């Protein structure tokens, strides 16, 4: 599958992968801050953004999509940064193809099975009747029947786009993501270890990356380091982009 991507900047290549319901555009602040030091490639994963849709989704397939993109762009190896679902894709790829990754940064996710925890989000998304709404405000009102957080609704509504007929459609493949949800919440399927430099960054208020995940991380990434950005939740890179970028740049420049 040929992924859609955005490329800018100069320097060592840094590939960036978004989380569930996201697109490469979620990384705008990081791209702007890092493009003077890195050749940044931010991709839309399958069933997201402008990348192709597929009925099948799992971490092995998503990782192979990224490998296809690297091969298409003649990139032998790269620095890799992934958040949430994108972090799991990055971990899968790193374990499947350790020679293709120079350094890995994982934002607020561990290589574990989290179980279902997006039920309200899916209920809200399926509650939006695309044929009936006339505006983004209409869509927001339907989402609000199931999702209290205005910030979460605004994030999800970035997926809403005008269709050619003047109506609305989702950029993401909502049905496929819902059908594959148990595989998205699962741990990466790869085995083995990656002995290279790895940094896990936790949002201080987030419950995604916890002390009880340390053994699972060390089993796969024995040289992993950890940093916490206090006062942030799961979307730590959006909440405190300057602090997040400082950790990224320091790790990429100092380790390995």
Secondary structure, DSSP 8 states (H G I E B T S, - for coil): ----EEEE-SSEEEEEE--TT--GGGGHHHHHHHTTTEEEEEE--TTSTTS---S---HHHHHHHHHHHHHHTT-S-EEEEEETHHHHHHHHHHHH-GGGEEEEEEES--SS------HHHHHHHHT--TTT--SHHHHHHHHHTT---HHHHHHHHTTEEE-TTSSEEESS-HHHHHHTHHHHHS-----S---SEEEEEEETT-SSS-GGGHHHHHHH-TTEEEEEETT--TTHHHHSHHHHHHHHHHHHHH--
